[in-house]
Amino acid sequence: MFGSSATNTNTTATSVNGFFTFLTQGLDDLFRLFHSHHFMSIHFLQHVLSSLQSFHSQLIAVVQKLHLPVGEKWLDEYMDESSRLWEVLRAINGCQRERVGLEEENRGLIRTRIQPLMMRFDKNVLIESKFNGFNGFRGVLFALRNTNSLLLMILLSGLVYCSPVTSFSSSSSMNYSESKSGFMVSASRLHEKVMENEDGQNGVLLYEFWNARAAIEELKAEVERIKGTGMEFDVSERVEKVKSCFVGLQCGVENMIVQLDDFFDEIVEARKKLSDLCTHA
């Protein structure tokens, strides 16, 4: 993934306790990465998506070690969560393919398609995650479900549209620091740091997007300043800056789309793998 901590945990993450450690360290890695830059870059969002992939992959590894009963609700619960994850990610993917930068349309998409699928990241998980149903599977799935919601919120804010609909209020992190659950403390820290970056903004928060927009505004201002003066002027430098910004934005978004498509394939494979596990158990 992105740091030695995730690699070191990989060998033990197939146990329930190991999964929680893996989750905690992954969230801590994201916090350190975001804290070092203080803005939502494509580089950071690629790591967020990598974390979603990695956490999902580790969940599958845990399930395969738990010897869960055939025909019980655990498979339905996993299928429900993976479907929710799929639908939110697919909506993000569609936005990036067709509506990059069109904030008004993205805002409508958030309200009509994505927001109903979002699960609130709230303190109820502190109680629910203590359930040891299905050899600890329910606790693992509750943890992953709420972590998914946090990371999806970050992706939505960066790539699609940031508004009160896609942000969690400060009250949602109440008492997390008092929790004995390591992943909740780590999630709370990351959540609070991202909220600081939002600072009441609406729209796409992606750093590269704002860079490209600022470059356009600078070019327009320069043209307006000189227009009508009869002066000769050369805006080639500013034009090149605009081109450079858009190339960086386009390449980053295209890479995210490839990564999303890979994750879709992984979800399909995981659903089949767990279904087969029940069929052949």
VENURSUL-V43857 format. One record per residue. RES is the residue in three letters. PSI is psi in whole degrees, -180 to 180 (NA if undefined). OMEGA is omega in degrees with one decimal (NA if undefined). Layout:
BEGIN
((RES/PSI/OMEGA) (RES/PSI/OMEGA))
END
This chain:
BEGIN
((MET/-102/-177.4) (PHE/68/177.1) (GLY/157/-174.7) (SER/-27/-176.1) (SER/-43/-179.8) (ALA/-39/179.7) (THR/-43/-178.7) (ASN/-32/-176.8) (THR/-16/-169.1) (ASN/-36/-175.6) (THR/-22/-177.6) (THR/-2/-173.3) (ALA/-6/179.6) (THR/-5/170.3) (SER/163/-180.0) (VAL/-49/179.0) (ASN/-38/178.2) (GLY/-36/178.3) (PHE/-44/178.8) (PHE/-38/177.0) (THR/-43/178.9) (PHE/-44/178.9) (LEU/-46/-179.2) (THR/-46/-178.0) (GLN/-35/177.0) (GLY/-42/177.7) (LEU/-38/177.2) (ASP/-38/176.5) (ASP/-42/179.0) (LEU/-40/178.5) (PHE/-47/-179.1) (ARG/-40/-179.9) (LEU/-46/-179.8) (PHE/-40/-178.2) (HIS/-31/-177.3) (SER/-20/-177.5) (HIS/-30/178.5) (HIS/20/172.9) (PHE/163/-173.5) (MET/90/-178.0) (SER/166/174.6) (ILE/-39/178.6) (HIS/-46/179.5) (PHE/-45/-177.8) (LEU/-31/174.6) (GLN/-36/176.3) (HIS/-34/175.7) (VAL/-46/179.3) (LEU/-39/176.2) (SER/-37/178.2) (SER/-44/176.6) (LEU/-45/178.9) (GLN/-46/-176.1) (SER/-43/179.6) (PHE/-42/179.3) (HIS/-43/179.2) (SER/-42/179.9) (GLN/-34/175.7) (LEU/-44/179.9) (ILE/-41/178.5) (ALA/-39/178.5) (VAL/-47/-177.8) (VAL/-39/-178.5) (GLN/-18/-179.7) (LYS/-10/-171.8) (LEU/-10/179.7) (HIS/56/-175.9) (LEU/150/-176.4) (PRO/142/179.3) (VAL/141/174.9) (GLY/10/179.3) (GLU/175/-172.8) (LYS/-12/-173.8) (TRP/-38/-179.7) (LEU/-41/177.6) (ASP/-40/-179.1) (GLU/-40/176.4) (TYR/-43/-179.8) (MET/-39/178.1) (ASP/-45/-178.1) (GLU/-42/-179.9) (SER/-31/175.6) (SER/-43/178.0) (ARG/-44/179.3) (LEU/-44/179.7) (TRP/-50/-175.7) (GLU/-43/179.7) (VAL/-44/-179.9) (LEU/-38/179.8) (ARG/-36/178.1) (ALA/-40/176.3) (ILE/-44/-179.6) (ASN/-43/178.7) (GLY/-40/177.9) (CYS/-45/-174.7) (GLN/-30/179.4) (ARG/-36/-168.1) (GLU/-21/-168.1) (ARG/32/-177.4) (VAL/122/175.3) (GLY/-8/-179.4) (LEU/83/-168.5) (GLU/-37/-177.9) (GLU/-44/178.7) (GLU/-39/178.7) (ASN/-38/179.5) (ARG/-42/177.4) (GLY/-39/179.6) (LEU/-41/178.2) (ILE/-48/-173.3) (ARG/-34/-173.7) (THR/-33/-172.9) (ARG/-40/-170.3) (ILE/-45/-174.6) (GLN/-41/179.1) (PRO/-22/-179.3) (LEU/-12/-177.6) (MET/137/176.7) (MET/136/-179.3) (ARG/132/177.6) (PHE/92/-171.5) (ASP/174/-172.3) (LYS/-6/176.4) (ASN/-29/-179.3) (VAL/-24/178.9) (LEU/-31/177.1) (ILE/-49/-173.1) (GLU/-36/-175.4) (SER/-10/177.4) (LYS/-12/179.1) (PHE/135/-177.5) (ASN/22/-179.2) (GLY/142/-179.5) (PHE/52/175.7) (ASN/32/179.0) (GLY/-4/-177.9) (PHE/-41/-176.6) (ARG/-39/177.3) (GLY/-42/178.2) (VAL/-44/-178.0) (LEU/-38/176.3) (PHE/-43/179.5) (ALA/-46/-179.2) (LEU/-41/-178.1) (ARG/-45/-178.5) (ASN/-35/174.6) (THR/-42/175.6) (ASN/-45/-178.6) (SER/-42/179.3) (LEU/-48/-176.8) (LEU/-34/175.5) (LEU/-39/176.6) (MET/-41/179.1) (ILE/-45/179.0) (LEU/-44/179.3) (LEU/-45/-179.4) (SER/-38/-177.5) (GLY/-40/-169.2) (LEU/-26/-170.6) (VAL/-69/-179.3) (TYR/134/176.9) (CYS/127/177.8) (SER/175/176.2) (PRO/-24/179.7) (VAL/-37/-176.2) (THR/2/179.4) (SER/151/175.3) (PHE/133/-179.8) (SER/160/-179.0) (SER/-26/-178.9) (SER/-19/-177.8) (SER/-16/179.7) (SER/13/-179.4) (MET/133/173.3) (ASN/5/178.2) (TYR/-38/-178.4) (SER/-21/178.8) (GLU/-10/-178.2) (SER/148/176.0) (LYS/-3/-179.8) (SER/115/-175.2) (GLY/-40/-177.1) (PHE/-32/179.4) (MET/-40/177.1) (VAL/-44/-179.7) (SER/-41/177.9) (ALA/-40/179.8) (SER/-43/179.6) (ARG/-44/179.5) (LEU/-44/179.2) (HIS/-48/-178.2) (GLU/-38/179.5) (LYS/-40/178.4) (VAL/-39/178.0) (MET/-37/176.5) (GLU/-39/-179.1) (ASN/-35/-179.2) (GLU/-48/174.9) (ASP/46/175.8) (GLY/8/-178.6) (GLN/151/169.6) (ASN/152/177.0) (GLY/-171/178.3) (VAL/127/-177.4) (LEU/-2/-176.2) (LEU/128/-176.3) (TYR/-45/-178.5) (GLU/-32/176.6) (PHE/-46/179.5) (TRP/-35/176.1) (ASN/-46/-179.8) (ALA/-43/179.8) (ARG/-40/179.1) (ALA/-39/179.2) (ALA/-39/177.5) (ILE/-44/-179.5) (GLU/-38/178.0) (GLU/-42/179.3) (LEU/-45/178.9) (LYS/-41/-179.3) (ALA/-39/179.9) (GLU/-43/179.5) (VAL/-43/-180.0) (GLU/-37/-177.5) (ARG/-37/-173.8) (ILE/-22/-176.1) (LYS/133/176.9) (GLY/-3/-179.0) (THR/-15/-177.4) (GLY/0/-179.6) (MET/144/171.7) (GLU/144/179.7) (PHE/154/-178.8) (ASP/112/-179.5) (VAL/16/-175.1) (SER/-36/-179.5) (GLU/-44/179.7) (ARG/-35/176.8) (VAL/-42/178.8) (GLU/-36/177.4) (LYS/-43/177.6) (VAL/-47/179.7) (LYS/-44/-179.2) (SER/-43/179.1) (CYS/-42/-178.1) (PHE/-34/176.6) (VAL/-44/178.6) (GLY/-42/178.9) (LEU/-46/-177.8) (GLN/-45/-179.8) (CYS/-42/179.8) (GLY/-45/179.8) (VAL/-41/179.0) (GLU/-38/177.2) (ASN/-38/177.8) (MET/-38/179.2) (ILE/-43/177.2) (VAL/-44/179.9) (GLN/-41/177.0) (LEU/-44/179.5) (ASP/-40/177.1) (ASP/-40/-179.9) (PHE/-39/176.4) (PHE/-45/179.3) (ASP/-40/180.0) (GLU/-39/179.2) (ILE/-44/178.2) (VAL/-45/-179.6) (GLU/-41/-179.7) (ALA/-42/178.8) (ARG/-40/178.3) (LYS/-42/-178.1) (LYS/-45/-178.8) (LEU/-33/174.5) (SER/-42/177.9) (ASP/-34/179.7) (LEU/-40/178.3) (CYS/-38/-177.2) (THR/-40/-174.1) (HIS/4/-177.9) (ALA/NA/NA))
END
